[in-house]
Amino acid sequence: MKGTGVSFLTILFLVFLVLKLMHVIAWSWWWIFSPIWIPIAIAVIAVIVILAIFKKTHKNIKVYKNL
C-alpha cells in the first residue's frame, strides 16, 4: 500500500495555524511554522556535521581537476 497520507508534522502545523488564526494562541509565527523548519534545520546541520567529519577523516584524498 502506498503511503500518501498526511504526516504528523503537517497536521501539527495546521493545528498551530488554525489556533493562531482563531486567536487561541499568541505565539510568534516562527513557532507556528516550526514543524516545517525545525526538521529542515536538523537535516542541514546533520549534513554539515557529516561533511566536516568526512573532510577531517579523508584529508589525504587528492582531487584531480584536470582529467
matplotlib code that plots the C-alpha trace (Angstrom):
import matplotlib.pyplot as plt

x = [0.0, 1.3, 1.9, 0.1, -1.2, -0.5, 2.5, 2.3, 4.3, 1.9, -1.1, 0.8, 1.5, -2.2, -3.3, -0.9, -2.0, -5.8, -5.2, -3.2, -5.8, -8.6, -6.5, -6.4, -2.6, -0.5, 2.7, 5.2, 4.9, 8.3, 6.7, 3.7, 6.0, 8.4, 7.0, 8.2, 11.6, 12.9, 13.3, 14.9, 17.3, 18.2, 18.8, 21.0, 23.0, 23.4, 24.7, 27.2, 28.5, 28.8, 30.7, 33.0, 33.7, 34.3, 36.7, 38.6, 38.9, 39.7, 42.0, 44.7, 42.5, 43.6, 41.2, 42.3, 40.7, 42.2, 41.2]
y = [0.0, 3.4, 6.0, 9.0, 10.2, 13.5, 13.5, 14.2, 17.4, 18.7, 18.1, 19.8, 22.8, 23.0, 22.8, 25.6, 27.7, 27.3, 28.1, 31.2, 32.4, 31.9, 33.9, 31.0, 31.2, 34.3, 32.6, 34.0, 33.0, 31.3, 28.8, 28.3, 27.3, 25.3, 21.9, 22.8, 24.5, 22.5, 19.2, 21.1, 22.8, 19.4, 17.9, 20.8, 20.6, 16.8, 17.2, 19.9, 17.6, 14.6, 16.6, 18.0, 14.5, 13.2, 16.0, 15.5, 11.8, 11.9, 14.8, 12.9, 12.3, 14.3, 15.6, 16.0, 18.9, 18.4, 15.0]
z = [0.0, -1.0, 1.8, 0.6, 3.9, 5.7, 8.0, 11.7, 11.3, 8.6, 11.0, 13.8, 11.6, 10.6, 14.2, 15.2, 12.2, 13.0, 16.7, 15.7, 13.2, 15.8, 18.4, 20.8, 21.0, 20.8, 19.6, 17.2, 13.6, 13.9, 16.3, 14.1, 11.3, 13.5, 12.4, 8.9, 9.6, 12.6, 10.7, 7.7, 10.1, 11.7, 8.3, 7.2, 10.5, 10.1, 6.5, 7.7, 10.5, 8.2, 5.6, 8.3, 9.7, 6.1, 5.3, 8.5, 8.1, 4.4, 4.2, 2.3, -0.7, -3.7, -6.2, -9.8, -11.5, -15.0, -16.1]

ax = plt.figure().add_subplot(projection="3d")
ax.plot(x, y, z, "-o")
ax.set_aspect("equal")
plt.show()
